[in-house]
Amino acid sequence: MASDFFLTQIGGYSLVLGMIALSLMLLAGYGGMVSLAQITVAGAAGYTVAIFGENNSGIYGFGWPWWLYAPFAILLASLMSALIGWIAVRTEGIYTIMITLAVATACFYFAQQNYALFNGFPGYNGLRAPEAFGVYWRDPVPYYYLCLATATIAYAAVLYAARSTFGLSLQAIRDNPRRMRAIGFDVTAHKVFAWWLAGLIAGAAGVLLVWFNGRISPGTISVGPAINILVIAIIGGLRHPIGPFLGAVVVVMMQTFAIDIVGAERFNTLIGLVFLAIVFVSPDGILGLWERFKPRTGGEDWSSFVKGRSDKTKT
């Protein structure tokens, strides 16, 4: 029923941005660590695809097959994320945000000024998605389902991790790190491992993002996109893994349609106003709005009634 434009520009792109925001949600929602470097991690995977795959820029392009460079790019991005985390976990609160912002800014300027490895400001272009199993994976329908499958795996993995022993320990560390350290937990190791897991998700999204755009440049990992990921995660909600995907749909829909109404110069103002409105009404984002206004079901009322009757009987 959907058009090709909707499948790629709305559906696929929203899923990719949602995965990057999901990696942020994993860190912030379960670990209490807000990062502005997730687009940088995704960009590291993207540059790896450009360098070790094929490109039209005449620089590098080692021509590795997709089944080799894609996992390598995701692994490299996860290691970079763990390194950033190893530095950032030594701080808390606003200092973690500032350190990750500094890392994102430094990586942006380094990529922009380095022509030997990153081709400077132009970046790399001509990055094609692979043709495998008789399918070109940048075609609208295959690309959408590839993004959907990857996002589903990432979503399920975060849910599983949150309910695992590691996830419960990470949430306890978020609430009271001093007590967790006192009873024998390695707080630093738990946090760094969370950064590594977040890097896997952001790296996979970075590969899909490069296949979507067909290019990568320093503008992909600049400060603006880094802040947009944070906005997406907060608009959707940081308390559940589905929140980043809801926020991504809202932001992508606005980028696609609202920019023609308000103009490119005022678009960031519109995003800011929507962001402020949602945060003022519900600090938990769209999910918080749903929890506040969703109708109470009859089953819940009946359960309360039965519980009340049971308490009276015991009395």
Backbone hydrogen bonds, N-H to C=O, Kabsch-Sander energy under -0.5 kcal/mol:
donor,donor_aa,acceptor,acceptor_aa,energy
7,L,3,S,-2.2
8,T,4,D,-2.0
9,Q,5,F,-1.9
10,I,5,F,-0.8
10,I,6,F,-0.9
11,G,6,F,-3.4
12,G,7,L,-2.9
13,Y,8,T,-2.1
14,S,10,I,-1.8
15,L,11,G,-2.0
16,V,12,G,-2.1
17,L,13,Y,-2.5
18,G,14,S,-2.4
19,M,15,L,-1.8
20,I,16,V,-1.8
21,A,17,L,-2.5
22,L,18,G,-2.1
23,S,19,M,-1.8
24,L,20,I,-1.2
25,M,21,A,-2.5
26,L,22,L,-2.4
27,L,23,S,-1.3
28,A,24,L,-3.1
29,G,25,M,-2.6
30,Y,25,M,-0.8
30,Y,26,L,-0.8
31,G,26,L,-0.5
31,G,27,L,-0.8
32,G,28,A,-1.0
33,M,27,L,-2.3
34,V,32,G,-0.6
35,S,33,M,-0.5
41,V,37,A,-1.8
42,A,38,Q,-2.3
43,G,39,I,-2.2
44,A,40,T,-1.9
45,A,41,V,-1.5
46,G,42,A,-2.0
47,Y,43,G,-2.8
48,T,44,A,-1.7
49,V,45,A,-2.0
50,A,46,G,-2.0
51,I,47,Y,-2.4
52,F,48,T,-2.7
53,G,49,V,-1.9
56,N,125,N,-2.8
61,G,51,I,-1.3
62,F,51,I,-2.0
63,G,53,G,-2.9
64,W,52,F,-3.1
68,L,65,P,-1.7
69,Y,65,P,-2.5
70,A,66,W,-2.2
72,F,68,L,-1.5
73,A,69,Y,-2.4
74,I,70,A,-2.1
75,L,71,P,-2.6
76,L,72,F,-2.6
77,A,73,A,-2.3
78,S,74,I,-2.2
79,L,75,L,-2.1
80,M,76,L,-2.2
81,S,77,A,-2.4
82,A,78,S,-2.3
83,L,79,L,-2.1
84,I,80,M,-2.5
85,G,81,S,-2.7
86,W,82,A,-2.5
87,I,83,L,-1.4
88,A,84,I,-2.8
89,V,85,G,-2.9
90,R,87,I,-0.9
91,T,88,A,-1.9
95,Y,92,E,-1.5
96,T,93,G,-0.8
97,I,93,G,-1.5
98,M,94,I,-2.2
99,I,95,Y,-2.2
100,T,96,T,-2.3
101,L,97,I,-2.2
102,A,98,M,-2.3
103,V,99,I,-2.3
104,A,100,T,-2.5
105,T,101,L,-2.6
106,A,102,A,-2.5
107,C,103,V,-2.5
108,F,104,A,-2.0
109,Y,105,T,-2.3
110,F,106,A,-2.4
111,A,107,C,-2.5
112,Q,108,F,-2.0
113,Q,109,Y,-1.9
114,N,110,F,-1.3
115,Y,113,Q,-0.8
118,F,114,N,-0.7
120,G,114,N,-2.6
121,F,112,Q,-0.6
123,G,119,N,-1.2
124,Y,216,I,-3.0
126,G,214,G,-0.8
127,L,214,G,-2.5
128,R,126,G,-0.8
132,A,130,P,-0.6
132,A,135,V,-2.1
135,V,132,A,-1.6
137,W,130,P,-2.2
137,W,135,V,-0.7
139,D,136,Y,-1.7
143,Y,139,D,-2.9
144,Y,140,P,-2.3
145,Y,141,V,-2.2
146,L,142,P,-2.2
147,C,143,Y,-2.5
148,L,144,Y,-2.7
149,A,145,Y,-2.5
150,T,146,L,-2.3
151,A,147,C,-2.8
152,T,148,L,-2.3
153,I,149,A,-2.2
154,A,150,T,-2.4
155,Y,151,A,-2.8
156,A,152,T,-2.7
157,A,153,I,-2.4
158,V,154,A,-2.2
159,L,155,Y,-2.2
160,Y,156,A,-2.6
161,A,157,A,-2.8
162,A,158,V,-2.4
163,R,159,L,-1.3
164,S,160,Y,-0.8
164,S,161,A,-0.6
167,G,161,A,-0.8
168,L,164,S,-2.5
169,S,165,T,-2.2
170,L,166,F,-2.7
171,Q,167,G,-2.2
172,A,168,L,-2.0
173,I,169,S,-2.4
174,R,170,L,-2.1
175,D,171,Q,-1.7
176,N,172,A,-2.8
180,M,176,N,-1.9
181,R,177,P,-2.4
182,A,178,R,-1.7
183,I,179,R,-1.6
184,G,181,R,-1.1
185,F,180,M,-2.4
187,V,185,F,-1.2
190,H,186,D,-2.0
191,K,187,V,-2.1
192,V,188,T,-2.6
193,F,189,A,-2.2
194,A,190,H,-1.8
195,W,191,K,-2.0
196,W,192,V,-2.0
197,L,193,F,-2.4
198,A,194,A,-2.5
199,G,195,W,-2.0
200,L,196,W,-1.5
201,I,197,L,-1.5
202,A,198,A,-2.6
203,G,199,G,-2.5
204,A,200,L,-2.1
205,A,201,I,-2.1
206,G,202,A,-2.1
207,V,203,G,-1.9
208,L,204,A,-1.8
209,L,205,A,-2.4
210,V,206,G,-1.9
211,W,207,V,-2.0
212,F,208,L,-1.7
213,N,209,L,-2.5
214,G,210,V,-2.8
216,I,124,Y,-2.6
220,T,217,S,-1.9
221,I,217,S,-0.6
221,I,218,P,-1.0
222,S,219,G,-0.9
226,A,222,S,-1.5
227,I,223,V,-2.3
228,N,224,G,-2.2
229,I,225,P,-1.8
230,L,226,A,-1.2
231,V,227,I,-2.5
232,I,228,N,-2.8
233,A,229,I,-2.3
234,I,230,L,-2.3
235,I,231,V,-2.8
236,G,232,I,-2.1
237,G,233,A,-2.4
243,G,240,H,-1.8
246,L,242,I,-1.7
247,G,243,G,-2.6
248,A,244,P,-2.1
249,V,245,F,-2.0
250,V,246,L,-2.0
251,V,247,G,-2.4
252,V,248,A,-2.7
253,M,249,V,-2.3
254,M,250,V,-1.9
255,Q,251,V,-2.7
256,T,252,V,-2.1
257,F,253,M,-2.4
258,A,253,M,-0.7
258,A,254,M,-0.9
259,I,254,M,-1.1
260,D,257,F,-0.8
261,I,257,F,-0.5
261,I,258,A,-0.9
262,V,258,A,-2.5
263,G,259,I,-1.4
267,F,263,G,-0.5
267,F,264,A,-0.5
268,N,264,A,-0.5
270,L,266,R,-1.8
271,I,267,F,-2.5
272,G,268,N,-2.4
273,L,269,T,-2.3
274,V,270,L,-2.5
275,F,271,I,-2.5
276,L,272,G,-2.6
277,A,273,L,-2.5
278,I,274,V,-2.4
279,V,275,F,-2.4
280,F,276,L,-2.7
281,V,277,A,-2.1
282,S,278,I,-3.1
285,G,282,S,-2.0
286,I,235,I,-2.7
287,L,236,G,-1.7
288,G,284,D,-0.8
289,L,285,G,-1.8
290,W,286,I,-2.2
291,E,287,L,-2.3
292,R,288,G,-1.7
293,F,289,L,-2.4
294,K,290,W,-1.9
301,D,297,T,-1.6
302,W,298,G,-2.6
303,S,299,G,-2.3
304,S,300,E,-2.2
305,F,301,D,-2.1
306,V,302,W,-2.8
307,K,303,S,-2.4
308,G,304,S,-2.3
309,R,305,F,-2.4
310,S,306,V,-2.5
311,D,307,K,-2.3
312,K,308,G,-2.0
313,T,309,R,-2.2
314,K,310,S,-2.2
315,T,311,D,-2.0
